[in-house]
């Protein structure tokens, strides 16, 4: 049997994932499934990198995710990628769990039932009743959001960043994080698709509202270097402000429950030891795009709600960060945050964010062009000026209000 055939034989399908779980009942909670249960499975669509399934009995459900040796959406002959990314995901979940009290970690993190390294498969809690936050932010019915979502995500990021900050931990811990979470294959994907292709391959028409000046591109290169920075063994000081990052913390990596007000962080396979503004900025980018989307959908009240939430998230982040790290500096993180936020907005508005729902108006092409131009104008007015603003977050909010036609 060839290596390719062996790998293919390990891949789970809708037809095999139920029997796979029944063989591992001892690794599941005792009240989950029984050996006589009839299980059904369905594929969860929408993910690009992994295979995902929900497996159900009459009363219980679990979520199963498997990392193949390639990007799932492209198939075995497409984009090769090490399946070890799943092990990174499990490791970072374990790290995060140590940073919270038991009640808190169950609020922020799904329960992991088991990780099968031989097939790079994880089985975890199925978040029944939860929705992806990116879908909520563009919902036509959005009128308000629980403040606990903003406070929860700000607290989660601020707490984990402070606990792993390079100036707060031992030299040995720093060296461990640098090595364990270098995550080069996933980092290279981000460098290519987020910071390079969007600018190289966009057309003049797509760039309407944006001027790629030398000064602008210098800022893009700065963000690339911040994202890609790996400290030496001697960089155990505040000149290397690095933290354990989720690495791809957009609202599509967060699930929310309207009834409980809880938030759950998912899919940290892009985890890196990197700049704190990466996580905060990536998360806020979805709010920026959501607000513009709502404004151009004639739902300005929803846009206002989202803009207010941005301030709530940042305030909660600062409070949690300084609570855990009283001497910490948040101003550099604020500047960094706005940079990473608008960089993600930029690549989305340029049409290089895959099938995300932001700024998509297929039945109204003129509206779509206007929304994309408004987003790119915001990028232009924030990326370079953020360094000199009294408050980079305040600058972002002001420019977002303009983009949403809430200010003259």
C-alpha positions in Angstrom: 0.0 0.0 0.0 1.4 3.4 -1.0 1.8 6.2 1.5 -0.9 8.2 -0.3 -3.3 5.2 -0.1 -2.5 4.8 3.6 -3.3 8.4 4.2 -6.5 8.2 2.3 -7.6 5.2 4.3 -7.4 7.3 7.5 -9.7 10.0 6.2 -13.1 10.0 7.8 -16.3 10.3 5.8 -20.0 10.6 6.6 -20.2 6.8 6.2 -17.3 5.9 8.5 -17.2 8.6 11.3 -20.0 7.0 13.3 -18.4 3.6 13.5 -15.1 5.4 14.3 -16.7 7.0 17.4 -18.4 3.7 18.5 -14.9 2.2 18.6 -13.9 4.9 21.1 -16.8 5.1 23.5 -14.4 4.8 26.4 -13.0 8.2 25.4 -16.3 10.0 25.4 -18.4 11.1 28.5 -20.2 8.1 29.9 -23.6 9.6 29.2 -22.9 10.5 25.6 -23.5 7.4 23.5 -24.1 3.8 24.1 -22.8 0.8 22.2 -26.3 0.0 21.0 -27.1 3.6 19.9 -27.9 4.2 16.2 -25.7 7.1 15.2 -26.1 9.4 12.2 -23.6 11.8 10.7 -23.6 14.8 8.5 -20.8 16.9 7.1 -20.5 20.5 8.2 -19.8 22.6 5.2 -18.1 26.0 5.2 -14.7 25.1 6.5 -11.8 25.4 4.1 -8.9 23.6 5.7 -10.3 20.5 7.5 -13.1 17.9 7.3 -15.9 18.4 9.9 -18.9 16.3 11.0 -21.7 16.3 13.5 -22.5 12.9 14.8 -25.9 12.4 16.6 -27.9 9.9 18.5 -31.6 10.6 19.4 -30.5 12.9 22.2 -26.8 13.7 22.0 -24.4 15.3 19.5 -20.7 15.6 19.1 -18.5 17.6 16.8 -15.7 15.7 14.9 -12.9 17.5 13.0 -10.0 15.9 11.1 -7.0 17.6 9.6 -5.8 16.0 6.3 -2.3 16.4 4.8 -3.7 19.1 2.5 -6.2 22.0 2.5 -9.6 20.1 2.4 -11.3 22.5 0.0 -8.6 21.9 -2.7 -8.5 18.1 -2.3 -5.4 15.8 -2.1 -3.9 17.2 -5.3 -4.3 20.8 -4.3 -2.5 22.7 -1.5 -0.4 20.4 0.7 -0.4 21.1 4.4 0.8 19.2 7.4 -1.9 17.6 9.5 0.1 18.5 12.6 -1.9 21.8 12.7 -4.5 19.8 14.6 -2.0 19.0 17.4 -1.2 22.7 17.7 -4.9 23.4 18.1 -5.2 20.9 20.9 -2.1 22.2 22.6 -3.2 25.8 22.6 -6.6 24.8 24.1 -4.8 23.1 26.9 -2.6 26.2 27.5 -5.7 28.5 27.6 -7.5 26.2 30.0 -4.8 26.8 32.6 -5.3 30.5 32.4 -9.0 30.6 33.7 -11.0 29.4 36.6 -13.1 26.4 35.8 -16.4 28.4 35.3 -14.6 30.8 33.0 -12.9 28.2 30.8 -16.2 26.5 30.1 -17.6 29.9 29.0 -14.8 30.6 26.5 -13.7 27.1 25.4 -15.6 24.1 24.0 -15.0 20.8 25.9 -12.5 18.5 24.2 -13.5 14.8 24.5 -10.4 13.3 22.9 -7.7 13.8 20.4 -6.5 11.0 18.2 -3.0 11.8 17.0 -2.8 8.7 14.7 -5.5 10.2 12.5 -5.2 13.9 13.6 -8.9 13.8 14.7 -10.5 15.7 17.5 -13.9 15.1 19.0 -15.4 17.9 21.0 -18.6 19.4 22.4 -21.2 20.2 19.7 -22.2 23.8 20.4 -26.0 23.3 20.0 -27.9 26.6 20.0 -24.8 28.6 19.1 -24.3 30.6 16.0 -21.1 31.8 14.2 -20.6 35.4 15.1 -19.8 36.4 11.6 -23.3 35.3 10.5 -24.8 37.3 13.4 -23.0 40.5 12.4 -24.5 40.5 8.9 -27.9 39.2 9.8 -30.8 41.3 8.5 -32.6 40.8 11.8 -29.8 42.2 13.9 -31.0 44.9 16.3 -28.9 44.3 19.4 -26.2 42.1 20.8 -25.6 41.0 24.4 -22.9 43.1 25.9 -21.5 39.9 27.4 -20.2 38.9 24.0 -18.0 42.0 23.8 -16.9 41.7 27.4 -16.3 38.0 27.1 -14.1 38.3 24.0 -12.2 41.3 25.4 -11.6 39.4 28.6 -10.5 36.2 26.9 -8.0 38.0 24.7 -6.7 40.3 27.4 -6.3 37.5 29.9 -4.5 35.1 27.6 -2.3 37.8 26.2 -1.2 39.0 29.6 -0.5 35.5 30.9 1.8 34.7 28.0 3.4 38.1 27.3 7.1 37.8 26.5 8.0 40.2 29.3 6.0 38.3 31.9 7.3 34.8 31.5 10.5 33.0 32.2 13.2 32.6 29.6 12.5 28.8 29.5 8.8 29.4 28.9 9.6 32.0 26.2 11.8 29.6 24.4 9.1 26.9 24.6 6.4 29.2 23.2 8.7 30.4 20.4 9.5 26.8 19.3 6.1 25.2 20.0 4.0 27.9 18.3 6.2 29.0 15.5 3.7 27.1 13.3 5.5 27.9 10.1 3.2 26.2 7.6 0.2 28.1 8.8 2.1 31.3 9.2 3.3 31.1 5.6 -0.3 30.7 4.4 -1.3 34.0 6.2 1.8 35.8 4.9 0.8 34.8 1.3 -2.9 35.2 1.4 -3.4 38.1 3.8 -0.4 40.3 3.3 0.7 39.6 -0.3 -1.7 38.3 -2.8 -4.5 40.8 -2.1 -2.2 43.7 -3.1 -0.4 42.0 -6.0 -3.4 40.5 -7.7 -6.1 43.1 -7.2 -7.2 45.2 -10.2 -7.5 49.0 -10.4 -11.3 48.6 -10.3 -11.1 46.5 -7.1 -8.8 49.1 -5.5 -11.3 52.0 -6.0 -11.0 54.1 -2.8 -7.4 52.9 -2.1 -4.1 54.3 -3.2 -1.1 52.0 -2.7 1.5 54.7 -2.0 5.0 53.9 -0.8 4.0 55.0 2.7 1.0 52.7 2.7 2.9 49.7 1.5 5.6 50.4 4.1 2.9 49.9 6.7 1.8 46.6 5.1 5.4 45.4 5.2 5.6 46.5 8.9 2.5 44.4 9.7 4.1 41.4 7.8 7.3 41.7 9.8 5.4 42.0 13.1 3.3 38.9 12.2 6.4 37.0 11.1 8.7 38.1 13.9 10.5 35.3 15.7 12.6 36.4 18.7 16.1 35.1 19.5 16.8 33.5 22.8 18.0 36.8 24.1 14.7 38.7 23.3 13.3 38.1 26.8 12.3 41.7 27.3 9.6 44.3 26.4 11.2 45.0 23.0 9.7 41.8 21.8 6.0 42.2 22.9 4.8 38.8 21.8 1.9 36.6 23.2 0.3 33.3 22.5 -2.2 34.2 19.8 -5.2 32.3 18.3 -3.8 33.5 15.0 -7.0 33.7 13.0 -9.5 35.1 15.5 -12.0 36.6 13.1 -15.8 36.3 14.0 -16.0 33.1 12.0 -13.8 31.6 14.7 -16.2 32.5 17.5 -19.6 31.1 18.3 -22.2 32.9 20.4 -25.3 32.0 22.3 -28.0 34.7 22.5 -29.8 33.1 25.4 -26.8 32.5 27.7 -24.7 35.3 26.4 -21.7 33.0 26.2 -19.0 33.0 23.6 -16.8 30.1 22.5 -13.5 30.4 20.7 -13.0 27.7 18.1 -10.5 26.7 15.3 -7.1 27.9 16.7 -5.1 25.9 14.3 -3.3 29.1 13.0 -2.0 29.7 16.6 1.3 31.4 16.8 3.5 33.1 19.3 3.1 36.6 17.9 1.9 40.2 18.2 -1.1 40.7 20.5 -2.7 43.1 18.0 -3.1 40.3 15.5 -5.9 38.6 17.6 -7.6 41.8 18.6 -7.3 43.4 15.1 -8.5 40.2 13.3 -11.5 40.0 15.7 -12.4 43.7 15.2 -12.1 43.4 11.4 -15.4 41.5 11.4 -17.1 44.2 13.4 -15.8 46.8 10.9 -17.0 44.8 7.9 -20.3 43.9 9.7 -21.1 47.6 10.4 -20.4 48.6 6.8 -22.5 45.7 5.5 -25.4 46.6 7.8 -25.2 50.3 6.8 -25.3 49.5 3.1 -28.2 47.1 3.9 -30.2 50.1 5.2 -29.9 48.9 8.8 -28.0 51.8 10.3 -29.2 50.9 13.9 -27.4 47.6 13.6 -24.3 49.4 12.3 -24.4 51.8 15.4 -24.8 48.7 17.7 -21.7 47.1 16.2 -19.6 50.3 16.4 -20.5 50.6 20.1 -19.5 47.0 20.6 -16.0 47.8 19.2 -15.4 50.2 22.1 -16.8 47.7 24.6 -14.4 45.0 23.3 -11.4 47.2 23.5 -12.3 48.5 27.0 -12.7 44.9 28.2 -9.4 43.9 26.7 -7.5 46.7 28.4 -9.2 46.0 31.7 -8.4 42.3 31.6 -4.8 42.8 30.3 -3.9 45.3 32.9 -5.6 43.3 35.7 -3.2 40.4 34.9 -0.3 42.6 33.9 -0.5 45.9 35.9 2.6 47.3 34.4 1.7 46.4 30.8 1.6 48.9 27.9 -1.6 48.9 25.9 -0.9 51.9 23.6 1.4 49.9 21.2 -1.1 47.1 21.2 -3.8 49.6 20.2 -1.8 50.9 17.3 -1.0 47.3 16.2 -4.6 46.3 16.6 -5.9 48.9 14.2 -3.2 48.0 11.7 -4.1 44.3 11.6 -7.8 45.1 11.7 -7.7 47.3 8.6 -5.3 44.9 6.8 -8.0 42.2 7.1 -10.7 44.7 6.0 -8.5 45.6 3.0 -8.0 42.0 1.7 -11.7 41.3 2.2 -12.8 44.4 0.3 -10.4 43.5 -2.4 -12.1 40.2 -2.9 -9.4 38.0 -1.4 -11.1 36.5 1.6 -12.7 33.5 0.1 -16.5 33.0 0.5 -17.0 35.2 3.5 -20.3 37.0 3.6 -19.0 40.5 4.3 -19.8 43.3 1.7 -21.5 40.8 -0.6 -24.6 42.1 -2.4 -25.0 39.8 -5.4 -28.4 41.3 -6.4 -27.2 44.9 -6.0 -23.7 45.3 -7.7 -23.7 49.1 -7.4 -24.3 48.8 -3.7 -21.6 46.2 -3.4 -19.1 48.5 -5.2 -20.1 51.4 -2.9 -19.7 49.3 0.3 -16.3 48.0 -0.8 -15.1 51.5 -1.7 -16.2 52.8 1.7 -14.3 50.0 3.4 -11.1 50.7 1.4 -11.4 54.5 2.1 -11.5 53.6 5.8 -8.4 51.5 5.4 -6.7 54.4 3.6 -7.6 56.8 6.4 -6.4 54.5 9.2 -3.4 52.4 8.3 -0.8 55.2 8.2 -2.6 57.8 10.5 -3.0 55.3 13.3 0.5 56.0 14.6 -0.1 59.7 15.2 -3.7 59.5 16.5 -4.3 60.3 20.1 -6.3 57.1 20.2 -6.1 54.7 17.3 -9.4 53.0 18.3 -11.1 56.4 18.4 -9.7 57.1 14.9 -11.0 53.8 13.7 -14.5 54.4 15.1 -14.7 57.9 13.6 -13.7 56.5 10.2 -16.1 53.7 10.5 -18.9 56.1 11.3 -18.1 57.9 8.1 -18.0 54.7 6.1 -21.4 53.8 7.5 -22.7 57.2 6.5 -23.4 58.1 10.1 -21.2 61.2 9.9 -20.9 63.9 7.3 
